[in-house]
């Protein structure tokens, strides 16, 4: 893929992210994506097969970017508590970014039950998330803070708590409560893992 092609595809994917965030998955069109990218309507069709293809690439990109950021944050720390705090900080970035991501991501989740391509992308994202949780749990065990953990189940529970708190915060519509939900999420995970 040429540099120009790669840059144009990134431009279209970035525009698709903004378009879905503003308009929602169901109503966004290729014309909307072209408008957000400031290109003619035919340009997205030149670089992607159709709207679904653009949006599948968007889902892949945003979930991979989130995973890499969260993984890097955790790997930069050395203790269980620092790793867990870094993970929560990397997830609960700020109200604006979290609201935008989860609005788009929840739209995709609604589609994933009927779209095999989206389902596979989402399954890969969650496997990656579970691997981060497992790193944290293994560190806690090595420090003697956690005992007899089930890495698979407990990794899934951690991510479920994170997404649950994030969705609950999003439903409040109150950016001021972001920090409260972040702190509550951290406490819930600590309680779950150490009980």
C-alpha positions as CSV (number, residue, x, y, z in Angstrom):
1,X,0.0,0.0,0.0
2,X,1.4,3.4,-1.0
3,X,1.9,6.1,1.5
4,X,-0.7,8.2,-0.2
5,X,-3.3,5.4,-0.1
6,X,-2.5,4.7,3.6
7,X,-2.9,8.4,4.5
8,X,-6.2,8.7,2.5
9,X,-7.6,5.6,4.2
10,X,-6.7,7.0,7.6
11,X,-8.4,10.3,6.7
12,X,-11.6,8.4,5.7
13,X,-11.5,6.3,8.9
14,X,-11.0,9.3,11.1
15,X,-13.9,11.0,9.3
16,X,-16.0,7.9,9.8
17,X,-15.3,8.0,13.5
18,X,-16.5,11.6,13.8
19,X,-19.5,10.9,11.6
20,X,-20.6,7.9,13.6
21,X,-20.0,9.8,16.9
22,X,-22.2,12.7,15.7
23,X,-24.9,10.9,13.7
24,X,-24.9,7.3,14.9
25,X,-24.2,4.1,13.1
26,X,-27.7,3.6,11.6
27,X,-28.0,7.0,10.0
28,X,-24.4,7.7,8.8
29,X,-23.9,7.4,5.1
30,X,-20.9,7.2,2.8
31,X,-21.8,10.8,1.8
32,X,-21.6,11.8,5.4
33,X,-18.2,10.2,5.7
34,X,-17.0,11.9,2.6
35,X,-18.3,15.2,3.9
36,X,-16.4,14.8,7.2
37,X,-13.3,13.8,5.3
38,X,-13.8,16.8,3.0
39,X,-13.6,14.7,-0.1
40,X,-16.0,13.8,-3.0
41,X,-18.5,11.0,-2.4
42,X,-16.6,8.6,-4.7
43,X,-13.4,8.7,-2.7
44,X,-14.5,6.4,0.2
45,X,-15.7,3.9,-2.5
46,X,-12.3,4.0,-4.1
47,X,-10.5,3.0,-0.9
48,X,-13.1,0.8,0.6
49,X,-15.7,-1.7,-0.7
50,X,-18.7,-0.1,0.9
51,X,-20.0,1.6,4.1
52,X,-19.7,-1.6,6.1
53,X,-16.1,-2.0,5.0
54,X,-15.2,1.5,6.1
55,X,-16.9,1.0,9.4
56,X,-15.2,-2.4,10.0
57,X,-11.8,-0.8,9.4
58,X,-12.9,1.9,11.8
59,X,-13.8,-0.7,14.5
60,X,-10.5,-2.5,14.0
61,X,-8.5,0.7,14.2
62,X,-10.2,2.2,17.3
63,X,-10.2,-1.1,19.3
64,X,-6.5,-1.8,18.4
65,X,-5.5,1.7,19.3
66,X,-7.3,1.5,22.7
67,X,-5.7,-1.9,23.4
68,X,-2.2,-0.7,22.6
69,X,-2.6,2.4,24.8
70,X,-3.9,0.4,27.7
71,X,-1.3,-2.3,27.3
72,X,1.6,0.2,27.2
73,X,0.2,1.9,30.3
74,X,0.2,-1.3,32.3
75,X,3.6,-2.6,31.0
76,X,5.2,0.7,32.1
77,X,4.4,-0.2,35.8
78,X,6.0,-2.7,38.1
79,X,3.6,-3.4,41.0
80,X,0.1,-4.8,41.1
81,X,-1.4,-1.5,42.5
82,X,0.5,0.6,40.0
83,X,-0.5,-1.6,37.1
84,X,-4.2,-1.6,38.1
85,X,-4.2,2.2,38.6
86,X,-2.5,2.7,35.2
87,X,-5.1,0.4,33.5
88,X,-8.0,2.4,35.0
89,X,-6.3,5.7,34.1
90,X,-5.8,4.5,30.5
91,X,-9.4,3.5,30.2
92,X,-11.0,6.5,32.0
93,X,-9.0,9.0,29.9
94,X,-11.3,12.0,30.1
95,X,-15.1,12.6,29.7
96,X,-14.9,13.9,26.2
97,X,-12.8,11.1,24.7
98,X,-14.6,8.4,26.7
99,X,-18.0,9.7,25.6
100,X,-17.0,9.8,22.0
101,X,-15.5,6.3,22.0
102,X,-18.3,4.6,23.9
103,X,-21.0,6.2,21.8
104,X,-19.4,4.8,18.7
105,X,-18.4,1.5,20.3
106,X,-21.9,0.8,21.7
107,X,-23.3,1.4,18.2
108,X,-20.9,-1.3,16.9
109,X,-21.9,-3.7,19.7
110,X,-25.5,-3.4,18.7
111,X,-24.5,-4.4,15.1
112,X,-22.1,-7.2,16.2
113,X,-24.8,-9.6,17.2
114,X,-25.8,-9.7,13.5
115,X,-22.5,-9.0,11.7
116,X,-19.9,-11.7,11.9
117,X,-17.1,-9.4,10.8
118,X,-17.8,-6.9,13.6
119,X,-18.3,-9.8,16.1
120,X,-14.8,-11.2,15.3
121,X,-13.2,-7.8,15.6
122,X,-14.9,-7.3,19.0
123,X,-13.9,-10.8,20.2
124,X,-10.3,-10.0,19.3
125,X,-10.5,-6.7,21.2
126,X,-11.9,-8.5,24.3
127,X,-9.2,-11.2,24.1
128,X,-6.7,-8.4,24.1
129,X,-8.4,-6.7,27.1
130,X,-8.4,-10.0,29.0
131,X,-4.7,-10.4,28.4
132,X,-4.1,-7.0,30.1
133,X,-6.2,-8.0,33.1
134,X,-4.4,-11.3,33.3
135,X,-1.0,-9.5,33.4
136,X,-2.3,-7.4,36.4
137,X,-3.7,-10.5,38.2
138,X,-0.4,-12.5,37.7
139,X,1.5,-9.5,39.2
140,X,-0.8,-9.5,42.2
141,X,-0.3,-13.2,42.7
142,X,3.5,-12.9,42.4
143,X,3.4,-10.2,45.1
144,X,1.3,-12.4,47.4
145,X,-1.7,-10.0,47.2
146,X,-4.0,-12.3,45.3
147,X,-4.5,-16.1,45.7
148,X,-5.9,-18.9,43.6
149,X,-7.1,-16.7,40.8
150,X,-8.8,-18.0,37.6
151,X,-7.0,-15.8,35.0
152,X,-9.7,-16.3,32.4
153,X,-12.8,-15.7,34.5
154,X,-11.2,-12.9,36.6
155,X,-9.8,-11.2,33.5
156,X,-13.3,-11.1,32.0
157,X,-14.8,-9.9,35.2
158,X,-12.4,-7.0,35.4
159,X,-13.3,-5.8,31.9
160,X,-17.0,-6.3,32.6
161,X,-16.6,-4.0,35.6
162,X,-14.8,-1.4,33.6
163,X,-17.3,-1.4,30.8
164,X,-20.2,-1.5,33.2
165,X,-19.0,1.5,35.1
166,X,-18.2,3.4,31.9
167,X,-21.7,2.7,30.5
168,X,-23.3,3.7,33.7
169,X,-21.3,7.0,33.7
170,X,-22.2,7.6,30.0
171,X,-25.9,7.2,30.8
172,X,-25.7,9.9,33.5
173,X,-24.9,12.4,30.8
174,X,-22.8,14.3,33.4
175,X,-19.1,14.9,32.7
176,X,-18.6,16.0,36.2
177,X,-19.3,12.4,37.5
178,X,-16.5,10.9,35.3
179,X,-13.9,10.9,38.1
180,X,-16.4,9.4,40.6
181,X,-17.2,6.5,38.3
182,X,-13.5,6.0,37.6
183,X,-12.7,5.8,41.4
184,X,-15.7,3.5,42.0
185,X,-14.6,1.2,39.2
186,X,-11.1,0.9,40.6
187,X,-12.5,0.2,44.1
188,X,-14.9,-2.4,42.8
189,X,-12.1,-4.2,40.9
190,X,-9.8,-4.1,44.0
191,X,-12.6,-5.5,46.1
192,X,-13.5,-8.2,43.6
193,X,-9.9,-9.4,43.2
194,X,-9.0,-9.4,46.9
195,X,-12.2,-10.8,48.3
